[in-house]
Amino acid sequence: MNLRTDIKSVAVIGAGTMGGGIAQVFAQSGRTVLLSDAAPGAVEKAIGRIGKFLDKSVAKGKLEAPDAEKAKTNLKPSTLADCAGVDLVIEAVIENPAVKRELFTELNKTVAPEVVFASNTSSISISELAAASGRPDRFVGMHFFNPVPLMKLVEVVVGLQTAEPVVALVSDLARELGKVPQRVKDHPGFVSNRVLMPLINEAIDCLSDGVADAETIDEVMKLGCNHPMGPLALADLIGLDVCLFIMEVLHRDLGTDRYRPSPLLRTMVRAGQLGRKSGKGFYDYENSGVDVPTDAGSEEVESRLLAVMANEVAKLIGNDVADASAIDEAVMLGAGFPDGPAKMADSAGLDSLHETLADLYEETGEARYEPAPYLEERADAGGFYDRDEDGAAGYDYETISVEIEDRVGRLAIDRPHRMNTITTDMIEEIDDALDKLAENDDVRALLLTGSGDRAFSAGFDASTAAAGSGIETAELSRRGQQVFGRLEEIPKPVLAAIDGYCLGGGMELAACADMRLATERSQFGQPEHNLGLIPGWGGTQRLPRIVGEGRAKEIIFTAKNDYEPETMADYGFVNELVENSEFEDRAWEFAGDLAAGPPIAQRFTKRAMLAGRDDIDAGLEFESASFGHLFTTDDLWEGLSAFQGDREPEFEGK
């Protein structure tokens, strides 16, 4: 098909919060952005907001000054008439189908026919808008999430007639912007809002029913489930009018009272209490704002919210809109949830959540509590996820994954939506996994990685640590030191394979491995001094032993987070550099070579080095004793026989 694929200029129609954010990320990508809005002064205000955001990013060291200035010059105040020559059009106007249809009809008259039209709508049918555009095969949804510069998810919504090259084009474009595109069907609410909005609606009904006050409801999800904010505070951030509109779309398009908007939500919108943008919603932002206590809670609220959320997940999967992993990724990336709703439901116990819904449905007769057939099916099966499908049998974790292949045990930090940051729970899961991997005779070497291609680990996720005293924080430091240090002690070689960011606690974890392999796009650093802290999981001790005291002080004192892999290789921290495209294959190959080595000799070598770390005489004594013992092993004679026969040895650890 004839399609404009070289995207150098973009028209963003709508200069509100979303349109401004979309304009910013495209401007920062080096593209010319024509920003327009029907409201007088809206474009100028948006460009002013973007400029302040960029200036703050420069001040915080997150952006270079020349890059910020270039992004500013890429932003052009425009009118619809100026958009005739652009390479891509993205609409981000008010969520009103009639307004959007009229806009696309008008744009179709002036913009070249090979140009793709995209809509940032959060709920309106893409197929409906495409029909009005005059180019339904070149029409697609690009649903960004607020705040656009920070949130990684872009839902690529495929309409009934959207051509596959168009889907590929906008997906690649999203990746170039540093986003994660997720293909979704043109289904009411798409994926993220189909989970989020019923959750918010149920929270509002909990408030309306007098089950708990707003602070307690938000505490349940914010502190009890580690969410970045509670559902009522999230509704205030989104805008209660927007939430009501989306719920009305779900109610109308899905044709069931399961999605009836809460009467309290309607009342608040009619009263002009729209959340942050009006100064008042569930919280008063003109005074204290959100103040969620740390000692409140309600088991009833938690069970209701989780049960309703699980029911939506079941409907999406059961209707073949998306599978569990896609739903989890969408909500984690789009709403910043630390874990996906399917995994949260599995962790809470799907049978218990199904029972909660069934009881509520019997008690109230409310359609929203009727359990979906697929929910009952998966409750009987034990959860949305098959227990062994995410990793090796017996290694069932929430924040890490384990797989075993060809005598290599791969332990992956599995929080790609959070840059694989380390949580307090993850430390305990790593400890348990190391117990099992150390005892597993089928595992000869460990491969330590991060999931995805953006980070090995960007450090500690401080939001997962409960507020406490200095003594309690010191204990967290000691616990991390103890668990990470086990990699040095485990009687098997450990390779850390690093792709992307390796920062803070992530770099301390990598320092405990025996060897480190890294891609050319990796970045290293110990930025703790920027927070007034020091590396707390062994960085002040292990890093000097690897790179020398002078280099370690440089890395820690400068607190930079952009050390290049070539520099870290020169410093001796990285053993081998690989091209990005070769990372996966080389990591497994390297680990496989280690797994083929003599297990007893490898174990004694690690112990001798540890023994000699603080006392060389003790190390030498252990070395000589080990040398003598190895002469009594079958592995020694296998090695000698293989050498004489000019073949590869097959060590059995005997």
N, C-alpha and C positions, 0 to 999 in steps of 0.2 A: 504494500500500500504506500501511497505518497504521504510521507510523514516528516515533519520538521524535527530532526533529532539533535542538531547542534544548538544547544540551549545557551545562548549568550545574554539574552534579555528576557525579563519576566515582567508581566503586568500583574500586580496584586490589587484586586478591587475590594476595597474595604479596609479602612485604616484604624479599626478598633484594636482591642487587645490581641486578638488572634491574627488579624491582618498585619498589624505592625510587627508581631513576632516572626511571621512568615517572611515579610519583607527583609527583616534583619538577617535571618540565616542565609537568604539568597544573596544579599549584599555582601555578607562576610565570605561567601563562597567565590566572590570575584565577578558576579554577574550584575549587569545593569538592571535596576528594579524601578519600574514605573508604578508609583503608588498613588491611588486615587480613591476618593470617597465623596459621596453626594453631600455630606454635611459640611458646611463652611468651617474652615479652620481645622478639621479633623486630621488632614494629612500633615500639616505643620506641627500639630501637637504630637502626632505619632513619631515624626522624624526627631523632634526634640527629646522624646522619651528614649528613642533608640540611641541618640547621641550620648545621653547621660549614662545609659547602660554600658556603652562601649568605653566611655571615659572611666567608669568605675572598674571595669575589667582591666584596663591599663594600670590603674592605681594599685590594684590587687596583684599585679604581675601575671594575670591570666591571659593577657593579650598584649602584643607589641604595639606601640604607638603608631608606627606607619601603617600597620594592618587596620587599626581602628579608623584612621583618617581615610584610608582607601575605601573602607566600607561606607563611610559617610558620603563620600563623593559618588558612590554607586547608587545612592538613593535619589530619585528624581520625582518631585511633585508633578502630578500629571492629571489629565482628564481622560475620559473614555475615548475621545477622538485621537489622543496621542498613542493609543494602544495598537493601532493598525499594523505596525511593523514588528511587533514582538514575536518571540519564539515560543512562548508559553503563557497561558492565562490561568491565574488561580483566583477563584472567587472566595471572599471571606466576609460577605455582607450579612445582614440580619437573617436569622433563621425563619424566613418567611418564603414558602414555596412560590407564591405569586411574584414576589420581588425578584427572586433568583431566576425564575423562568423569563421574566421580562428582560432582565439584564443579559442573559445569554442570547436571547433572540436578537437584541440590539447589537451585541458584540459580533454575532455571526455575519452581520452585514458588512463589517469593515475589516475583520481579522482574516488573514489568509486561510484558506480551507485546510491546509496541511498542518495547521497549528492545533495542538491539543488544548482542550478546555478541561480544567480540573476544579472541583468544588471542595471546599473545606467543611462542608456540612457535617454535623455530628449525628444527624438522624433522618434527614429527608432522603427519599429514594433517589439514588443516582440514575436509575433508569427513567424516572419521571423527568428529571432535569435534562437528561440527555436528549429526550424526545423533543424538548423545546429548543435545544441548542442548534438544531439543523445539522449536526455532525455526531450522531450517537455512537459511531464506531471510534471516534476520537475524543470521547468524553469519559472521565474517570473521577473517582473520589480520591482526594489526598487529605485525609483527616489528621491534622496535626493536633497536638495536645498542649495545654497551657501549664507552665510558661514554655512557649515554643523553643526558645534558645536552649533550654535545659532538658526538656523531655525528649526521649529518644524515639518513641514510637511514631510511625506514620501508618495509619490504616489505608491500604490501597484498595479502594472499594470498586469492585468490578460490576458494571452494569450489564443489563441483558445483552447489549450489542457492543460492549467495549471490546476492541480488537486486542489480541495478545501482544502485538508490538507496542501498543500504548501502555499496557501493564508493565512490560519490561522496561520501557523508557522511564516512566515515573518511579519505578522501583530502583533503578540504577541512579536516578537523580537524587532520590532520598538518601541513598548510601553516600553519594558525594557530599551531601550536606552533613554527614556524620550521624544520620538517623538509621533506625532499623525498620525497614518496610515490612508490613505483614499483609498479605493478600487476604481479603475477606469478601464474602458474598454480599450482594445488595439485599440485605435483610434488615428489617426494622431495628434500629439501634446498633447495627453492625455487631461488633463483639464487645468492646469495652463498655459502652453505654448500656448494653443489655445486662451486664452484671452490675455496674455501678448504680444506675438509676433505681432499680428495684431495691437495692441495698439502702440507698439514701431515703427512698420513699418509706421503707419499713422503719428506719430510724425515726423519721418524722411521725409515723403512726405510734411508735413506742412513746414518743414525747407526748403526743396528743392523748394517748390512752392513760397517761399518768404512770406508766411503768417505771420511769426514771426521769430525772431532769437532763437538760442538754449536756451538762458537763460530765455526768456519769455515763451517758450513752457514748459520748466521744471517747471517754477514758477506756471503755471496753475495747474499742478497736485500736486506739492509739497506743495505749500502754499494754493492754491485755494481749493484743495481736500484733504489736510492733508496727502498726500502720503509721505513715508519716503524719497524718491528721485524722481526726474522727470524721464520720460521715456528715454530721451537721456543719462542722467547720468547712468541710469540703464543699458542701452545697452552697454555703455563703461565698466561698471563693469562686465557684463556677457561676453563681448568680441564680437565685431562686426562680426567676422568670425563665431562664434557660432550662433548668431542671423540669419545671412544669411543662414547658413546650415539648421536651423530649418524652416525658411520661405521657403526654397527650398523643403524641405520634405513636408510641407503643400501644396505647390503649385503643386508638382508632385502627391502626394498620394490622395489629394482631387480633383484633376483634374479640377481646375477652376482658372481663372485669379484673382479671389477675393484675392488670397494669393500670387500674384506676388510680389517678393521682390522689394523694392524701388531701382530705378537705382542709386541713391546716395549711398545707402548701398553697392551695388556691387562695385562702383567706389572706395569707401573708403577702402574696403577690398583689392582690387587689389593694392591700393597704400600703403598697409601695415599699415594703420591707424586703428588699431584694438581695441583701447580703452586703459584702464589702463595698460594692460600687454605690450603694445608697447610704452607707454608714451604719446600717442596722439590718440584721437578719435574725438568726438564732442567737447571735452575739451582738453587743453594742460596740462598734468599731470607732465611734467618736469618743469613747471613754476608755474602758479597760481592754476591750477586744476579747480574744479567746483566752480563757484561764482555766485549763483543765487540771483538776487535782490529781495527785499521784496516789491517793489512798481510797478512791471511790471505785465502785465496780458493781456489776449486776450479772449474775449467771443467767437470769431470764433474758436480759437484753442480748447477751452474747450468743445464746443458743438460738434466739429468734433471727438475729442478723446473719449468723453463719448458715442457718438452715435455709433462709430465703436465698442467700447467695448460692448455696449448693444447688438449689432447685433450678436457678437460672442456668448454671453450668450444665446441668443435666438436660435442660431443654435445648440448649445450643448444640450439645453433642448428639442428642437423640434426633434432632432435626437436620443433622449433617451440615450444620453451619460451620463448625470448627471442632477440632479434637481438643482433648484436655491440655496438652502441652501448648498448643497455639493460644488457647484461652488464657492460660497462666502467663505466657510471655506477653500477650497484649495488655493484660491488666497490670502486670509488674512494670512494664515500660511506660504505659499510658497513664497510670495513676500513682506510680512510685511505691506500690505495695512490695514489701520485702519478700513475700511468697505469693504464689499464684492462688486463686480461689479454689481450684481443684485440689491442689496439695494441702491447702488449709483445711478443706472439708475432709480429706482423707485423714489428716492428723487429728482432727476433732472426733472422727468416727462417723462414717457415713450412715451407719445403721442408727446411731443416736440422733443425728440430724433428721433423718427420715421419720423417726418416731416423734420428734418435736413437731414437725410439720403436720403429721397425721393427727396428733392430739389437738393442735391449734385449729385445724380444719374441722374436726369433729366438734370442738367447743364453740367456734365462732361462725362456721359456715362460709367464711370469707374465701373467695376464689383464689386469692394470692397464696393461700396456704395449701392448696390441693397438690399433693406430691406428683411430680412428673413420673410417668411410667419408667423412664430410663433411670431415674434416681433410685427407685425400688430395685431395679435390676442390678445396678452397681453396688447398692448397699448389700445385697445378697452376695455379690462377688468380692466384697471387702474393700471397695474403693474405686475411684475413677481410674487410678493407675494400677496395672498389674504389677504386683510386688517385685517380680524379677525382671521386668522389661527395661528398667533404668540402669541396671548394673548387674554385678555378679550376685549369685544367690548367697543370701546371708549378709549382704552389705546393703542394708536399707537405711538411707539417710535423707535428711531434708536439705542440707546445705553443701554436701559433697556427694560425689558419685565415685564408684569403684568398678573397674572392669579388669578382668584377668585374661591375658592372651599370650600364648607362647612363653610362659614362665615369667611374664612381666605383669606386675600389679600396678595398674594406673589409678592414682588417686587424684581426682580433679576437683578443684574448688568450684562449686556449681552455683554461682550467683552472678551470671553474666549481666543481668539487668542492673546490678549494683557494683559493676566493675570488679566482681569477685572479692568484694571487701569481706573481711573476716569478722565473724560474730562470736559472742561468748559461747553460744551453743555449738558453733562450728569447731571450736577448740576441743570440746568434749567429743564431738563426732570424729575428729581426726585421731584423737587418743584411742577411741574404740577401734577405728579402722586399722591403726598401726598394731594394736594387739593381735587382731585377726591375721593381718598380712605377715607379721613376724612369725606366727605359728603355722602358717600355711606352707607346707613343703613344696607345693606346686609353684610357689612364687620365689624366684631367685633374685629379682631386682625390682626396685620401685621407680615408677615414673610419676613425678609430681608436676601437674599442669593446672591451668585455669581454663574454665569453659569459655567458648567463644574466641574471637580473635582481637579483642580490645584490651584485655588485661590478664596477666598472670594473677596479680592481686594488687589493688590500689591501696591496701592498708587496712586499718581497723575501722569497722563501722561503729562509731561511738554511740549511735542511736540505740544500739542493742544492749548497752550497758546500763544497768539500773543505777540511779543516783545513790551515792554512798559516801562514806568517809574516806580519808586518805589511806587508812589501814585496809579497807576493802579494795581500794584501787590497787594498792601494793600487792594484795593477794591475786588480783587479776593478772598483774605483771608476772608474778612468780608462776602462776598456772600456765601462762603462755610460754614462758621460758622452759618450763618442765616438759610440756608436750612437744614443742618445736625441737627441743634438744634430743628427743627420742630418735629423730632422724639421724643424728650422729651416732647414736648407740645401737640402733637396730642392726642386726648382724647380716645385712644385705646392702649392696651398693644402691645409692639413691641418686637419681638424676632429676634436677629441676629443669624443666623445659619451659622457657619464658617467651611469651608472645604478647607484646603490648606493654602496658604499665606494670612496673614492679616497684612499688613504692611503700615506704613506711614498714608496717608490720609484714607486708608481702615480701619485701626485700629481706627482712629478718628471717622469714620462713625459708626463702631460697638459700640464704647463707648457711642453713643447717644441712643442706644437701651435700653430697660428696662432690658433685660436679654440676655445672650449670651450662646449659645451651640456650642461645637467645636468637631471635630473629632481628633483622635489620631495622624493623620499625619499633623495637622495644625501647622503653625509657625507664631509667632508674633514679632513685633518690631516697633520702631519709629526711623528709620535710618537717620532722617533729619540732625543731626549734622555732618554726614559724608559729607554732601554737603555744610556745613557752614550755614545751615538754622535751624529754629526751627519748630516744628509742628504748622501749620498755620490755621487749621480748628477746633480749640478748644482743642487740645491735652494737652496744658499746664494747662488747667483749669479742664477738665472733668476727665482726667486720675487720677490726685491726689485724686479726690473725690471718685473714685472707689477703687484704690489700696493703697491710702495713699501717702503723699507727698514724703516720703523717697523712696518708691518703684518707684513712677513716675519719680523721678530724676534719679534713677538708669537706668530705661528703656530708658529715653531720652538721658542722658549723655553718656551712653555706646554705643548708636546708633547701637546695635546689631539687626540683623534681623532673629535670630534663637532661640527666646524664645520658649521653648516647651509648649504644651498645659497644661501639668501637673503643670508646674511652674506658668502659668497664672491662673490656677484654685486655686493654693495655695495662690496666690496674691489676689484672689477675682475677677479677671476680667472675668473669665469663670465660669458660673454657673453649667454647666453639661458637662461631657466628654462622648462621645459615640464611639463605634467601627466604623471604616470606612464604613463597609458594612451596618450598621444600620442607617447611617446618614439621608438619605432621609425620611425614615419612621418615625424616632424619631422626626425630625424637624417638620413634619406635625402634628404628634401626640401632641407635646408640644404646638404648635401654636393653635391646635384645642382645647386643654384644656383651654388655655387662652380665646379663642373665646366663650367658654361655660360659662365664668364667668359673673358676674353682671355688665353690661355696665356702669351704673351710678356710682356705687361704684368704679369701676376701674378709671373712668374719674376723680372723686373727689380725689382719692388717688394720682394720678399723679400730680394734681394741688396743693394738700397740700404739697407734697414733694418739688415741685418747689418753692412754696411760702416760705417754711422754709429753703431753701438752704442758704440764706444770712441773714435771720431774723427768728429765731426760734419762737419768739412771734407771728409773722404774720402767720407762719405755724400752730402753735397751734390754733390760732383763726379760721383759715380756716378749720382746722380739726374738731373743735367742731361744727361749723356752718354746715358743711357737714354731720356730724353724726346726727344732728337733722333733716336735710332735708331728709336723707335716710329713716327715720322712717315714712315718708309720702308716700313712693313709693310702687308700687305693687310688685316690686322685693323683698323687705324685707319680705313681707308676703308669697311670693312664697318660699323664702328660709326657713322661719320658718316652713311652711307646709311640705316642702320636708324633712326637718330634722326630724320632728315628724313622718312622714310617712316612714322614712328610704328609701328614693328614691333620685335620682339625680334631682336637681332643673332645671327648664327650664325658665331662665331669659329672659325677653322681652325688658328690658331697659325702663320700665315705672314706 
